[in-house]
């Protein structure tokens, strides 16, 4: 039995490339003949965003990046098309631009209860596909309940910010690694892969890490 390869992924719930990258990584992991353990880590693309941004994602990106609305619309059209190519149906007309720090706290809560991967998938789908709000505690508690977590306890933990130190620790680690954009994948603590790369790129990195582990164990 081969050793498990640990993959640490820095990601944000409102990052369109993170959901695309998740699908491409999953496809790459499926090509790999070995065991993979995934852990998600917090990264806030826009920590200054208000919880209830008054406007659309187009408005937000236009204001934040100083780009013409027409150019932003083309950007979103392009990323929506790429999402479709991996089976994701983004609906930017329904997206609620928000602050994601509480959703990151929820991901750490879910990790503590053994459900982080399920929670990550639900949050990404909620944001990009379902038009759900991922910046408010009650809405997040509803999403957590959908995957079987205790709604009342989620509200308690998020209200008390029990997991905010964990979010801050992830953000600090990202800075220490020099991560400036997401998704960012750290394979077995050895290799850093930035962006939503092709599945073969991930599979190759997993195989390389596996080979190096075998060689080290045989020394």
N, C-alpha and C positions, 0 to 999 in steps of 0.2 A: 504493500500500500504506500503510495507516494505521500510525502508530507504536504500539508495544506499550505497554499500560498496566500499570504495576507495581502489584501488590497485596501488601502485607505484612500477614500475619495472625498476631496473637498468640493463642495457644491452649494448652490443656492436654490431655494424653491422657485424663485421667479427668473431663473436663468434658462432661456429656451435651449441653449446648447447643452445644458446639463441633462435635460430629459433625453435629448437626442443621443448624447454621449452615453447615458445609462443603457439605452437600447443597443448601441453599438458595442459597448463593453460586454453586455450580456451575451451578444452574438459571438464575440471573441472568446469569452469564457466557455461557451458551448463547443468551440473548436478545440479546446484545450483538454488533453487527457490527464486530468488531475483534479485535485480538490482546491476550491477557492473560497476564502472567507472574506466577505466585504464589510467594511465599516465606513459609514458616512460621517463627514466632519463639516462643521459650520463655516460658511463664508458668506459675508453680506456684501452683495454687489453695490447696494445703495443704502447704507445704514441711516442716511439722513431723510429717507422717504417717510412722509407721514402715514399713519395707519390708514386713514381714509383720504387718499389723494383725489383731489377734485379734478378729474379729467380722465382721458383714455390713456392707454399705453403709448399711443402715437403722440399725444400731447406731452406726456412725461419725457419720452425720449427726445422729442424735438426741443423741449426746454433744457433738458440736462446736457445734451450733446451739441446744442446750438445748430441743429440741422433743419433744413426746410421740411415741412410736413410731407411733401411728396416723396422726398428721399427716404424718410423714415418708413413711409408706407411701402416703398419698394423693398426696403430691408426686411420688414415683417413678412411681406409676400414671399421673399426668398426663403426665409427660415421656416415659414409654414410649409413650403414645398418640400424642403429637406426633411422636415418632421414627417410629412406624409410618406416619404420614401422609406421610413422605418416603422410605419404603421401608427403614427401619432397624428391625431386630428386636432390641431390647435385652433382655438376660436378666440382670436384677439378682440373681436367685438364684445365678448362677454368677460374679458379679463378684468379683475379688480387690482389695479396697481396698489401696492401696500408696503408696509415695513415688515420684514420677515423674521425679526429677531425672536418673536414668540413662537413662530413655527419651528425655529431651530431648537428652542427650549423643549418643544414637544417631541422633536426627534430624539433628543437625549433622554427624555422620559420614556419614550417607546423602547429605546435601547436598553434601559434599565429593566424593562419588562419583557425583553426578548423579542420585540416586534419592530425593530427599527426599519428593516427593509420593507416591510409591509406599509409602515407609516410613510416612508419616503415616497413610495410609488403612489400612495393615495393622495399625498399633498401635491405632487407634481400634476397628477391627473385633475385634481380639484382646481388647481390654478389655471392650467393651460387648456383643458378640455371642457370641464364642467361649469366654469364661470363662478366657482365658489370663492368665498373670501378666506384668505389664509393669514390674516393679520389680527384677528380678534379672538379673544379667548373662547367665547361661546361657540363661535363657528368652528374653531379648531377642536373643541371638545366634541362637537357633533361628528367631525371626521374621525377622531380617535375612537369614538363609540362604534362607528361603522366597521372598524377592524377588530372590535372586541375588547377595547380598553375601557376601563371604568371611567365614565364621563365625569362623575362627581369628583373623583380623585384627580383627574386631569385638570379640572378647574382649580382645585385646591393647589396643585403643584405649580401651575402656570401663574396663578394669582400671587403666590409666594415667591415666584422666580427661583424655585429650588435648583433649576438647572442652568441658570444664567452664567454661573462661574465656568461651567463646562463649555458653553458657547464661546465665552471669552478666551478660554484656554485653546480652543480650536483655532480661533482667529489669530491668536498670538503664535501658534505653531505654524500657521500658514505664512505669517510674516517672517518667521525664522527660516522657513524653507525658501523664501523669496517668491512665493506664489502671488501673482498679480492678476490672475484671471482664472475662471473656472469654466468647465470641470477640470480638475487636476487630479491625476491618479498616481499614487505611490505604490509601486509593485514590490512587495516583499521588503520594503524599506531600502531597496536598492536603486530602482529606476523611477524617474518622474516622467509622466506622459501628460502633456498639456493639450486640452481640447478634445473635441468629439472625433477621434481618429477612427480609421477603418477597423473592422473587427480583426483582420489579420494582424494589425499592429499590436493589438492587445494580446492576441493569442501568442504571437512571437515573444513578447516580453514575459508572459507567463511561463513559456517553455524555457526561455533563457534562465529565468530565476530558478526554475525547477532543476535544470541541468547544473547550475552552479551550486545549488544545495546538495545535490547528489555527490558532486566532486569533492565538496568540503567534508561531507560525512565519510567519504571513502579515504580521506587522508590519514 
